[in-house]
Amino acid sequence: MRAVIQRVSEARVTVETEVVGQIGAGLVVLLGIAHQDTAEIAAKLAAKIAALRIFSDAEGKFNLALRDVGGAILVVSQFTLFGDTRKGNRPSFIDAAQPQVAQALVDRFVAELRDAGLTVATGIFRAHMQVALTNDGPVTIIIDSEDWSRPRRQS
């Protein structure tokens, strides 16, 4: 799984002319599912994002998580996060999961966030969506579950 997480002051997703998901302050998570992803990875990623401390405390340090600030999450499925551009000029999406698998894992990810007590809005899977957001900071974090198996570099 790959997630692009943006701290926002507001965000919404529109399909055709209807707003289908909207939040105030919180996080937008653009979520890509790869063919090797599992329900366990979805649960682990949801827990990681729920606990991610990217909101500032009174001293301006990233010490607060979404729950601490009373924020919400807007989750938007985005298979294009697995676009491979190494060959040619048109991305290949061969690493992205098939739609049936991907939808089940996106649903699992959203359920895990809700089970953690968070307010979650979503887009519509496989729909052509318009995503509007105001990035706060800007703060943008990328989490790739594939990186979890790699050794961490020492600083």
C-alpha positions in Angstrom: 0.0 0.0 0.0 1.1 3.5 -0.6 -0.4 6.5 1.0 0.1 10.2 0.3 -1.1 12.0 3.5 -1.7 15.7 3.5 -2.6 17.8 6.6 -5.5 20.0 5.6 -7.6 22.8 6.9 -10.5 21.5 4.7 -11.1 19.1 1.9 -13.9 17.6 -0.3 -14.3 15.1 -3.1 -16.9 15.7 -5.8 -18.3 13.2 -8.3 -20.0 14.9 -11.2 -21.6 17.8 -9.4 -22.3 16.1 -6.0 -20.0 16.4 -3.0 -19.6 12.8 -1.7 -17.1 13.4 1.0 -16.1 16.4 3.0 -14.0 17.3 6.1 -12.8 20.3 7.9 -9.3 20.2 9.6 -7.6 16.8 9.4 -5.9 14.6 6.9 -6.5 13.7 3.2 -5.2 10.2 2.5 -4.7 9.3 -1.2 -4.5 5.5 -1.0 -3.0 3.1 -3.6 -3.3 -0.7 -3.3 -0.7 -3.0 -4.8 -1.5 -6.6 -5.9 0.5 -8.1 -3.0 -1.3 -6.1 -0.3 -3.3 -7.8 2.5 -5.9 -7.0 5.1 -3.1 -7.1 7.7 -1.2 -4.4 5.8 -4.4 -2.3 5.6 -4.8 -2.6 9.4 -1.2 -1.7 10.1 -1.3 1.3 7.8 -4.6 2.6 9.3 -3.1 2.3 12.8 0.1 4.1 11.7 -1.8 7.0 10.1 -4.2 7.3 13.1 -1.2 7.7 15.4 0.8 9.9 13.1 1.9 13.0 14.9 1.9 15.7 12.3 -0.1 18.3 14.1 1.7 21.1 16.0 1.5 21.4 19.8 1.7 24.8 21.6 5.4 24.9 21.0 5.0 24.3 17.2 6.4 20.8 17.3 4.8 17.8 15.6 3.6 16.1 18.7 -0.1 15.7 18.2 -2.1 13.1 16.3 -5.4 13.4 14.5 -7.4 12.3 17.6 -5.6 14.9 19.7 -6.8 17.8 17.5 -10.3 16.4 16.8 -9.7 16.1 13.1 -11.2 13.9 10.5 -9.9 11.9 7.5 -10.9 12.0 3.9 -9.8 8.7 2.1 -9.6 8.7 -1.6 -8.6 5.5 -3.5 -6.0 6.3 -6.1 -4.6 3.4 -8.2 -2.3 5.9 -10.0 0.0 6.0 -7.0 1.4 2.7 -8.5 2.0 4.2 -11.9 5.4 3.0 -13.3 7.0 5.5 -15.6 10.4 3.8 -16.0 9.7 2.7 -19.6 8.1 5.1 -22.1 5.9 8.1 -21.4 2.6 6.4 -20.6 2.5 5.0 -17.0 2.0 1.3 -16.5 -0.4 0.3 -13.7 0.6 -3.4 -13.6 1.6 -3.1 -9.9 -1.8 -1.8 -8.8 -4.3 -4.4 -7.4 -7.3 -5.5 -9.5 -10.4 -3.4 -8.6 -12.2 -6.1 -6.6 -9.1 -6.7 -4.4 -8.4 -3.0 -4.1 -11.9 -2.1 -3.1 -12.0 -4.7 -0.4 -8.7 -3.4 1.1 -9.7 0.2 0.9 -12.9 -0.7 2.7 -10.9 -2.5 5.3 -8.6 0.5 5.7 -11.6 2.8 6.2 -13.2 0.4 8.7 -10.0 0.2 10.7 -9.9 4.0 11.0 -13.5 4.1 12.0 -13.0 1.3 14.6 -10.2 3.5 16.0 -12.9 6.2 16.7 -12.0 8.5 13.9 -14.4 10.4 11.7 -13.8 9.2 8.1 -15.2 10.5 4.8 -14.5 8.9 1.5 -14.7 9.3 -2.2 -16.4 6.7 -4.5 -14.3 3.8 -5.6 -13.5 3.8 -9.4 -15.4 7.1 -9.9 -13.9 10.0 -11.7 -13.4 12.4 -8.7 -12.5 16.0 -8.2 -10.5 16.4 -5.0 -10.2 19.9 -3.5 -8.1 20.6 -0.5 -6.3 23.3 1.4 -2.9 21.8 2.5 -2.0 23.2 5.9 1.6 23.9 6.3 2.1 22.5 3.7 2.5 19.1 5.3 2.7 16.1 3.0 3.9 12.6 4.1 4.3 9.5 2.0 4.1 6.1 3.5 4.9 3.0 1.4 4.3 -0.3 3.2 7.0 -1.8 1.1 9.5 0.3 3.0 8.6 -1.4 6.3 10.7 -4.4 5.3 13.8 -2.3 4.5 16.4 -1.5 7.1 16.3 2.0 8.4 19.3 4.2 7.7 21.1 5.5 10.7 21.2 9.3 11.1 
